[in-house]
Amino acid sequence: MKKFVSGLAAVMVLMIFSTTLMAAGQEATAPAKIKPALLVIDIQNAYLPSMSEQDKKSGLEMINYVIALFRDNGFPVIRVYHTDPGEGPKPGTAAFEYPKSAAIKKEDPQIIKNYANAFKKTDLNKILQDRSCNTLFLCGLSATGCVLATYHGAQDLDYNTFLVKDCLISPDTSLTKAVQEMCRTISYGALKLLLETAR
């Protein structure tokens, strides 16, 4: 039953992707190939203490599983960091970094942003275009802030955009769930099937 539900969810993602292309006037004779990327957003030491303990417990572990899933299938993982020019956290400090348990690598492209939307005044769009990415999966914090702003920013740039279920963190677990319900969200199982099909 779980495999059926995951398969159905992956088919729905493909249908949404194809419908978007048809609405843009592109030929629908053959489905366009999904070229995904994972955005890991702001899981920095400075912000984690103010997040929900329940979200952190499950979210950080699931984010590592999803990072591994992207790596195993050869798709990019992009690290996004937030800093305020006046308040920090300052790049190069422990507060700015992700926890050591995060499965990121130095070679993963890095974006440093000053706004909630990771696309605003950064090279994120160029990094994605250089890799021909057209479908984005978002995880990290805060679900109610920077993740949500980046989700809408990606949609404004015509990326097919999804949040990854159970990989979102915010100060309030009930608000995290509300964001997952109001946005396009994909489960780990459906994402696994989709990436294996897309590679």
Sequence and secondary structure as in RCSB ss.txt:
>XXXX:A:sequence
MKKFVSGLAAVMVLMIFSTTLMAAGQEATAPAKIKPALLVIDIQNAYLPSMSEQDKKSGLEMINYVIALFRDNGF
PVIRVYHTDPGEGPKPGTAAFEYPKSAAIKKEDPQIIKNYANAFKKTDLNKILQDRSCNTLFLCGLSATGCVLAT
YHGAQDLDYNTFLVKDCLISPDTSLTKAVQEMCRTISYGALKLLLETAR
>XXXX:A:secstr
 HHHHHHHHHHHHHHHHHHHHHHTT   SS     EEEEEE   TTTGGGS HHHHHHHHHHHHHHHHHHHHTT 
 EEEEEE BTTTB  TTSTTTS  TTS   TTS EEEESSSSTTTTSSHHHHHHHTT  EEEEEEE TTTHHHHH
HHHHHHTT EEEEEEEEEE S HHHHHHHHHHS EE HHHHHHHHHHH 
